[in-house]
Amino acid sequence: MSGSITKDNNTNKWNFYFRGDLNCETGKRKEIRRRGFDTKKDAFTAMIKLQEHMSRGLMSEADKMPVLELFSEFIKAKTPEVTSNTLRTYKQQIERIKASFNGLLLKDLRKDHVKSMLNALTEKGYSKLTQKKDYRLLFQAVKWGVDNDLVIKNEVAKVKCPKAESKTIDVLFPEQQAKLIQHLKLEKNGDNNIKRLEGEFLVEFNYMFITFALATGMNRAEVCGLKWDDINFDKKLISVSRNLVKVGKDIIEKETKTSARVRGINVGEETIRDLKKWQSFLSKEKLRLGKFFKQSQFVFPANDGSLLDPNVPSGRVINVSKRAGTPTAIHTLRHTHISNLLNNGVNIFLVSKRAGHSNISTTVDVYGHLFTSVDDDLIQQLETKIRASWN
């Protein structure tokens, strides 16, 4: 099939046009048009791809696919790849936005439909952050459709992603951190009901897991995925290369989000000492349980040595922090670590690298509100020094 490529001088975009196969009933050829390509090369590539698909009969069924069916196929494709929590979030998002695409075929999806979706979310009172997340889900779903030859191009990309307001994060202040750690030590070392009821393993685990998370800033999946081979005791270096996540009923290892490189985290002598004590405790547990202890290379196993369900530590952190009088979610430990670094003047680039953020803008977006207090302290110190030189 031949075709033509033209430029729309009003929009400065490129379009293509060609005639499809002859329709036996009408005796006419179907006119195929696509608009809105950024470059002539993009338009040409899309035209050739569409012609190939049509010649092989690939587009006939796809042309009839509703957007809502795309969502269903996207969810099916993602089910083996993402955690149960992520899958549940995807479904909630689709439920929220599907009314904007009722009766719409995927091939007819245009940027105006995307804008209408965002307007509908605004009218219903959803925040910019929610709109941003829903936009990204729609973008991912349509991109998946493009990758699987269901549609030629991603129309969602023509609409700018909503800019979300900075999200407030929870952190533990120094006195709260001290209170939590003192309580962990009390449960670990003292003669108390928790230790008698829950057992020695639980109180030892709680102390090591929480202090380690506070000392490294690693997230739950990274801490659960840590193996003893990832720890260089001599160099006091932790290598972060995997996540341990739950997908459906299965617990699997996955690469970290920034899988292009292994992240190195330096730790202090105290953390190394605690890790050695924890390793020694696990060795004693292995001897005590004998054949009932399941061998594992993970630093934080279940109480019988087997693979730990990564959802379990979340509940443990909530429970022990409530007993300490400092109610805390597990991800707050990561936020607290990063907050500690920033409030002590650590360079933002180093903080971003340690946190494993793909770029520094992520660190600024999430923790930017902490910079004000840091800047205030620095300005005060600088002014005091300058004024002292005036005397």
N, C-alpha and C positions, 0 to 999 in steps of 0.2 A: 504494500500500500504506500502510495506517495503521500505527501502532505506539505503544508506550508507553515512557516513560522514568521510571526509578525510582532512588531513592537507597538504597544499602545502608548502614544505620546502623552496622553492625559495622566496615566498612572505610572508611566515609566516602567511598566512590566511587560513581560514577553508572553505570547499566546501561541498555541498551535491548533491546526485544523486539518482534518483529513476525512475522506469518505470511507465508511466501512463496507462490509460485504453486502451484496445485493439481497434485498428482501424479496423472497419469491412471491409473497402475497401482494405486496404493493408495487413491485417492479422498480423500487427506488433503493438507493444506497443510503444508509443511516449517516447523518453528519455528526462527526465527533469533534467537540471543541473543549479545550481546557485553557484556563486563563490564570494569570497571576504569578508567573515564574520570574525569579530575580534576574536571571541571565538567559541569553540565547541558548547556551549550552545546556542549562537545566531544562528548558522547554524541549530541546531536541532529544535529550536523554529520556525524558518522560514520554515523549511521543513514541519513540522506538520501543520502549518497554511496554506501553499500552498496546501497540500494534502486535507485538510478539504474543502478549497474553491473549488477545482476541483471536489471533490465528490458531492458537492452541486450545481455544474454548475456555480459558481460565476465568474470563471476566463475566461470563453469562450468569452464573449463580451469584457471584460477588455483587453484581449490579443490583440484585434483588435484596441484598442483606440490609436489614434495618440497623440503625446505630445501637439499639438496645440488644440486638443479637450479637453485635460486636463485643459489647460489654460482657455478655455471657461467655463468649469464646475466649476473651482475654482472661477472665477469671479461671476458666478451665486450664489455660496454658500456664498461669502463674501458680496454681495450687501446689504443684510439686516443688516450686522454686522458693517460695517465701514462707515465713513463719505463720502460725495460725493467727497470731495477733494482727499481723500485717494484712492477711487475707480478710479478716473480720473488718478491718478498717476500710479496705477497698470496697467491700460490699455495702458498708454504711454510706460511703461517699456516693456510690452509684445510686443507691436508694434516694439520696438527697438531690441528685441532679437529673435523674432519668425523665422527669416530667417535661424538661426542656427539649427532649428529643423524641417524644412520642410520635410514632407514625413517620419519622424521618428516615429515609434511606441513607446509608453511608455515603454513597456516591454523590448525594445531594447536599452533604454537610458543607456549610460555608462559614466564614468568619462571623457573619451576623448571628448565626445560631449560637456560637460560642459567647458572643457579647450578650445575647439574650439570657443565656444561662447565668452569667455573672451578675447581670441586672436583677434576675429573679432571686439570687442568693442575697443580694444587697437589700431588696425589698422585704425579704423574710428576716432580716436582722442579723445575718451571719457576718462574722468578722472578716477582715481582709486576709487574715491568716488562713481561715477556713476556705475562702475563695481561692487563695493561692494553691492550697493542697488539692482542691477539687479540679482546678485548671490543670495541674500537673498530672493528675490521674487521667483526665481526658486526653491530654497530650500523649501520655504513655500508651493508652489504649489504641489511639489512632495510629501512632507510630508502629505499634505491633501489627496493626492492619496493613500498613504500608510494607513492612518487612515480610509479611505473609501473602503479598499480592492480592489483597482484598480491596485496596484503594490505591490510586496513583500517588497522591501526595498528602501531606499532613496540613490540612487547612487550619488546624488549631494554632500552628506556628505563626499565622498572620496576625494573631491577637497577642498583645503584650501580656506577660504573666503579671497578675496583680502584685503590687508591692505591699507586703504585710508590715504592720507595725511591729516594733521590737517586742518580743515575748518576755514577760517577767519570769525569771527563774528563781527557784528556791535554793538557798544555800544555808549551811550551818555557820553561825557566827563562832568566833574562837571559843567563847565561854560555853556554847552549846556543844562544840566538838569535844572540849575537855570533859564536860558532864557525861557525854555518851561514852567516851573512852574509859573514864573512871568506873562507870557502871559495868562495862564489858569486863574490866579487870576484876571487879567485885564478884561477878557471876563466875568468872573463870577460876579465881584463886580462893574464893571464900567458901564457907560451909553454908549453902543456901538451898531453898526449896527447888529453884529452877535446875540446879545442878543435879539434885537428887531425882527429880521427876523426869527431866529430859535426857539426862545422861552427860557424861564428860565430853563425848564427841561434839555435841551441839554447842556447848559453851566455848570449847576450843575453836570450833569452826567459826562461830559468830565473831569472836575476837579477831581471828586471822583474816577472815574475808573482809570485814569492815575496815580494819586498819590498813589492809593492803589496798583496798579501793580508794581510801582517802589519801594514801601515800603515792599512788600512781595516776589516778584519774582515769583508769581504764573502765570501760562500761561493763555491764553485767555479762554480756556474751563473750567479751574478751577475757574477763577474769575466769569465767567458767571454762573457756577454751584453752587456758594456759596449761602447758605441760612442763615437767621438770627440766626437760632438755632445753626449754626456752629461757632458762635462768642461768646466767653466767655469774656464779658466786664471787669469783675472783675480781671481775671487772665491775661487779654490782650493776649489772645490766639485764633488763628484761626485754626479750624480743617478742613483739606482738604480731602474730601472723595469721591467727584464725579466730573465728567465733564459734561458740557452741550454741546452737539454736534448736528450738522445737518446731518441727514442721508436721502438722497433723498430730499423730501419735509417736512419730519418730524423732529421735534426738540425733542431729547430724552436725558435722563440722563444715563450716563454710569459710571462705576467705573473708578478710575484713573488707570494709567498704573501700578503703584505699589499698587494694590488693596489689597495686603496681610495685609496692616496696614493703619490706618488713620494717616496722616502726621500732625504734630502740628507745627504752625509757630507763634513765639512770635512777637509782634509788640509794637511800642512805644506809649506813651501817646497821641502824636499828631495824630496818625492814629486812635486811639480809639475815640478821640474827633471829628475828621472829620466824622467817621462812625455814631456817635450819631447825628451829625448835618444833615447828609444825611438821616438818619432814620426819623428825625423830618420833613425834607422837604417832604419825601414821604407821611408822614401822612397828611400833609397839602394838598398835591396833591390829596389824596384820598377824603378829605373833599370837595375840590374844584370841582372835577369831579363827585362826588356822585355815582350814579348808573352806570356811564360810566367807572368807575375805576374798573378794574378786579383784585381781590385779589390775591396776590402772596407772597410766602415765600422767594422768591429770593431777594438777596441784590441789584442786578442790573437788574430791570425789564425794559420792554419797557415803553414808556411815558404814556401809559394808564394802567400800572400795570400788563400787560399780560406778557407771557413768551417772553424773548428777543431772537431774532435770533442771534446766536453767531457770525455770519459773520458781523453784523452791527458795533460793536465796532472797527473792523479793519479799516473800512473806516473813522470812526470818528477820530481815532488816526492819520491817515495819513493827513486828512484835517486840523485838529487843529495844528498839528506839522508844517505843511507847512506855516500856517498863522503866526506861531511863529518864522519862519526862521530856524527851526531845523527839516527838513524832517525825519520822523521816522516811522518804521513799528511796529506793535503791539508787536511782539516777541522781538524786541530790548529792550523793557522795562524790560523783564525778564533777558536778557543778561546783561543789565546795573546794575540791582540789584546785580547779582552774582559778576560782576566785582567790584562793590563798596565794597562788603564783602572781596574779595581777596586782593584788593588794600589797605585795612585797616587792613590786617594781621589776618583775621579770619581763624581759622584752617580749612584745606581743608575737613576734615571729617565732621565737622559741616556744612560747605557750601553744601556738597553733600547731607546730610540729609535734610537740609532745602529746597534744590531744588527738592527733591523727586526723585533723581536718584537711580536706582536700585542697583548700586554699584559705588564705588569711581572712578573706571577707566573711567566711562562715564564723570565725572566731569573733570578728567585730560585730556581726549581726546579732549573735547570741549574747555576748558578754560586753558589748559596747557601753552599756549603762554603768559598768563598774569603773570605766576609765575616768569618769568625772571626779570621783573621790580620790583616785590615784593622782590625777592632775592637780587637784586642790592641795594635796599634801606636798607634792613636789614644788608647787608655786610658793607655798608657805615657807618651805625650807630655803628655796632660792631667795625669796625676799628677805628673810632673816639674815642670810649670809651677805646679801648686797648691802642691807642697812647697816650691818656690823662694820662693813668696810668704810662707811661714811664717817664713823666716829673717830 
